[in-house]
Amino acid sequence: MQSREMLTRLEDNIAKVIVGKKEIVRMLLSALLSGGHVLLEDVPGTGKTTLAKCLAASLGCDFKRIQFTPDLLPADVCGLNLYDQKEQEFRFVPGPVITNILLADEINRATPRTQSALLEAMQEMQVTVDGKTYELKAPFMVIATQNPVETAGTYPLPEAQLDRFMMQLSMGLPDRDEEIALLKRFEKEEALTGLEPVLSGADVLAMREEVKEVFVHEDLLGYIVSIVNETRSDGRVRLPLSPRATLSFLHALKAYAYVDGRDHVLPDDVKKLAVPVLAHRMLSYHRDSENADVIRDALGKITVPSEDFTRR
């Protein structure tokens, strides 16, 4: 089966549950195919957890969920060594992070210490417990959710944690027609009932290799860097974008073009992904919502290149 057909099957399978969020699904798949992680931020009931479960069910990969709470400990995430009296030795009990798709539900309800337990896994595909390192199996992806409104009993994610997420996405509320379709579809059954896998983890890894070959014109590389540099010189920014953010942006663009059925990146891809990929990675002096304004202003100031972007 060709890759485009595989992706179409995956999108169609997710669309059986997630109504009217095609662009959000494509961005989620772009993160998956570029080895990135996603932070879903929205009010309760918009489908954040359902989207994560739907992706895992469609891939047929191992799936684990952690409900983050203030009393959650790092060992509850990574695992711990327990003494086996019968064998008279310590035995490692893997934590839920050792999986393919990890749903970190309401991640901002855990303490920063527990949140940081994910850092090594998200960046290096491994966890270290009592000095011993355990490799995670690929593909590995963290999909975290948080509520942007309710702040009681929550801990803001540290900047280092936010920087490990390739994208921050918002599901948003459905329009009238979408909500009617949602009511009709799930009037008598649960959302995930009967959802079958259409891809395997091996398929994902194979497509990741193909994503690496997506072409990015040199002028587009300059366009990306110019946008990032423009945000760095903006007086509203106190923590600028890092080179890791620029590289993550490039990887996301290549994967998005691939999901869209192209072997090359276009300027429209840059405009579409700039806010989801970059805005959460920097800090403004006044409010976080200003980050998106900084990105949009930079996009408006930088001249869009006009070349034959298919030319290698």
C-alpha positions in Angstrom: 0.0 0.0 0.0 1.3 3.5 -0.9 2.0 5.9 1.9 -0.7 8.4 0.7 -3.3 5.6 0.8 -2.1 4.6 4.3 -2.4 8.2 5.6 -5.9 8.5 4.0 -7.0 5.3 5.8 -5.6 6.7 9.1 -7.3 10.1 8.7 -10.6 8.5 7.7 -10.5 6.1 10.6 -9.9 9.0 13.1 -12.7 11.0 11.3 -15.1 8.2 12.4 -14.8 9.6 15.9 -13.4 13.1 15.6 -15.9 15.3 13.8 -14.8 18.3 11.7 -11.2 18.7 13.0 -9.3 17.7 9.9 -6.6 20.3 10.2 -5.9 19.5 13.9 -5.7 15.8 13.0 -3.2 16.5 10.2 -1.0 18.5 12.6 -1.2 15.7 15.1 -0.1 13.2 12.4 2.7 15.6 11.3 4.0 15.6 14.9 3.8 11.8 14.9 5.7 11.4 11.6 8.4 13.8 12.7 9.0 12.2 16.1 7.4 15.1 18.0 5.1 15.4 20.9 1.9 17.4 21.2 0.3 19.5 24.0 -3.5 19.8 23.6 -4.9 22.8 25.5 -8.6 23.5 25.7 -11.6 23.5 27.9 -12.9 20.1 29.2 -15.2 18.2 26.9 -13.8 19.3 23.5 -12.3 15.9 22.6 -8.7 16.1 23.7 -8.5 12.7 25.4 -10.7 11.1 22.8 -8.4 12.3 20.0 -5.3 10.8 21.7 -7.2 7.5 22.3 -8.4 7.5 18.7 -4.9 7.9 17.3 -3.6 5.0 19.5 -6.5 2.7 18.5 -6.0 3.5 14.8 -2.3 2.6 15.0 -2.6 -0.6 16.9 0.3 0.5 19.1 0.8 0.1 22.8 -1.1 2.9 24.6 -0.9 4.0 28.2 -2.7 6.8 30.1 -1.5 8.7 33.1 -4.0 10.9 35.0 -1.7 13.6 36.5 -2.6 14.6 40.0 -0.7 16.6 42.7 0.3 13.4 44.6 1.7 11.7 41.5 5.4 10.8 41.9 8.2 10.3 39.2 8.2 6.6 40.0 4.5 6.5 39.0 5.6 7.7 35.5 9.0 6.0 34.9 8.7 2.9 37.0 10.6 1.6 40.1 12.7 -1.3 41.4 10.8 -3.6 43.8 12.5 -6.3 45.9 11.4 -9.8 44.9 11.6 -11.9 48.1 11.3 -15.2 46.2 14.2 -14.4 43.9 16.0 -12.3 46.6 16.8 -9.5 44.1 15.4 -6.2 42.9 13.1 -6.3 39.9 12.3 -3.4 37.6 8.6 -2.7 37.3 8.1 -0.5 34.2 6.1 2.7 34.5 3.4 3.7 31.9 5.9 5.9 30.1 7.3 2.7 28.5 4.8 2.5 25.7 4.3 3.8 22.2 1.5 6.4 22.7 1.4 8.0 26.1 -1.5 10.2 27.1 -0.5 12.6 29.9 -3.9 13.8 30.9 -4.1 17.1 32.7 -0.3 17.3 32.9 -0.3 20.6 34.7 -2.0 19.1 37.8 1.3 17.3 38.7 4.2 19.0 40.5 7.1 20.2 38.4 9.2 17.4 39.8 6.8 14.8 38.3 6.4 16.7 35.1 10.2 16.7 34.7 10.1 12.8 34.8 9.0 13.0 31.2 11.9 15.2 30.0 14.4 12.4 29.4 11.8 10.2 27.7 10.6 13.0 25.4 14.1 14.1 24.4 16.2 11.0 24.5 13.8 8.1 24.1 14.9 6.5 27.4 14.3 6.6 31.2 16.8 6.2 34.0 15.8 4.5 37.2 18.3 4.1 40.1 21.1 4.7 37.7 20.1 2.1 35.1 18.8 3.3 31.7 15.9 1.7 29.8 15.4 2.4 26.1 11.9 3.2 24.9 10.5 1.4 21.9 9.8 3.4 18.7 7.5 5.0 17.8 7.1 6.9 21.0 4.8 9.9 21.3 3.5 11.9 24.3 0.1 13.6 23.9 -0.5 15.8 26.9 -3.6 17.7 27.8 -4.3 20.7 30.0 -7.1 23.0 30.9 -6.2 26.7 30.1 -9.0 28.1 32.3 -9.0 26.3 35.7 -5.9 27.2 37.6 -6.8 25.8 41.1 -4.5 23.0 42.0 -2.3 23.3 38.9 1.4 23.9 38.3 2.4 25.8 35.1 4.6 23.7 32.9 8.3 24.8 33.1 9.8 26.3 30.0 12.1 23.3 29.5 9.0 21.0 29.5 7.1 23.2 27.0 10.1 23.2 24.7 9.9 19.4 24.4 6.5 19.7 22.8 6.7 20.1 19.0 3.2 21.7 18.8 0.6 23.2 21.1 -2.9 22.7 19.6 -6.4 23.7 20.6 -9.4 21.5 19.6 -11.8 24.4 19.6 -15.6 24.1 19.8 -17.5 22.6 16.9 -19.7 24.7 14.6 -23.5 24.0 14.5 -23.4 21.4 11.7 -20.5 19.6 13.3 -22.2 19.4 16.6 -25.4 18.1 15.1 -23.3 15.4 13.2 -21.7 14.6 16.6 -25.0 14.1 18.3 -26.4 11.9 15.5 -23.2 9.7 15.3 -22.9 9.0 19.0 -26.5 9.1 20.2 -26.6 5.4 20.9 -23.0 4.3 21.2 -19.7 5.3 22.7 -17.2 7.2 20.5 -14.5 4.6 20.3 -16.7 1.5 20.0 -15.6 -0.7 17.1 -12.6 1.4 16.1 -10.0 -0.9 14.6 -6.3 -0.4 13.8 -5.5 0.5 10.2 -1.7 1.0 10.6 1.1 -0.5 12.6 4.1 0.9 14.4 6.3 -0.4 11.7 4.3 1.6 9.1 4.8 4.8 11.2 8.6 4.2 11.3 8.7 3.6 7.5 6.9 6.8 6.9 9.2 8.7 9.2 12.1 7.7 6.9 10.2 9.0 3.9 9.5 12.3 5.7 13.2 12.9 5.9 13.4 13.0 2.1 10.9 15.9 1.8 12.6 18.7 0.0 13.0 22.2 1.5 14.2 24.9 -0.8 17.1 27.0 0.4 15.1 30.2 0.2 12.5 28.6 2.5 15.3 27.8 5.0 16.2 31.5 4.9 12.5 32.4 5.3 12.2 30.3 8.4 15.3 31.7 10.0 14.2 35.3 9.2 10.9 34.7 11.0 12.6 33.3 14.1 15.1 36.1 14.2 12.4 38.7 13.9 10.7 37.3 17.0 14.0 37.3 18.8 14.3 41.1 18.3 10.8 41.8 19.3 10.7 44.0 22.5 7.7 42.0 23.9 9.8 38.8 24.2 11.9 38.0 27.3 12.7 34.4 26.5 13.4 34.0 22.8 13.2 31.0 20.5 16.1 28.6 20.6 17.8 26.8 17.7 16.0 23.7 18.9 12.7 25.5 18.2 13.9 26.4 14.6 14.9 22.8 14.0 11.7 21.4 15.3 9.9 23.9 13.1 11.7 22.5 10.0 10.9 18.9 11.0 7.2 19.7 11.5 7.1 21.5 8.1 8.5 18.5 6.3 6.1 16.1 8.0 3.1 18.4 7.3 4.0 18.6 3.6 4.2 14.8 3.5 0.8 14.4 5.2 -0.6 16.8 2.6 0.7 14.5 -0.2 3.7 16.6 -1.3 7.4 15.9 -1.5 8.3 19.6 -0.9 7.5 22.3 1.6 5.6 25.5 0.6 5.5 29.0 2.2 1.9 28.4 3.1 3.1 25.5 5.3 5.3 27.9 7.2 2.5 30.4 7.8 0.1 27.6 8.9 2.5 25.9 11.4 4.3 29.0 12.8 2.0 29.6 15.7 1.3 26.0 16.7 5.1 25.1 16.7 6.7 28.3 17.9 4.3 30.3 20.1 4.5 28.1 23.2 8.3 28.0 23.2 8.9 31.6 24.1 7.9 34.0 26.9 6.4 37.4 26.6 6.6 40.1 29.3 2.9 40.6 29.6 0.8 37.5 28.8 1.3 34.2 27.1 -1.5 35.1 24.5 0.9 37.7 23.2 3.2 35.0 21.9 0.9 34.3 18.9 0.7 38.0 18.1 4.5 38.2 18.0 4.6 35.3 15.6 1.9 36.8 13.3 3.6 40.2 13.3 6.9 38.5 12.3 5.1 36.7 9.5 3.7 40.0 8.3 7.1 41.7 8.2 9.2 39.1 6.4 8.9 39.0 2.6 7.6 35.6 1.4 10.0 34.0 -1.1 8.6 33.2 -4.6 10.5 30.4 -6.2 9.9 27.0 -7.8 9.9 25.2 -4.4 9.8 21.8 -6.2 13.3 22.5 -7.6 16.1 20.5 -6.0 
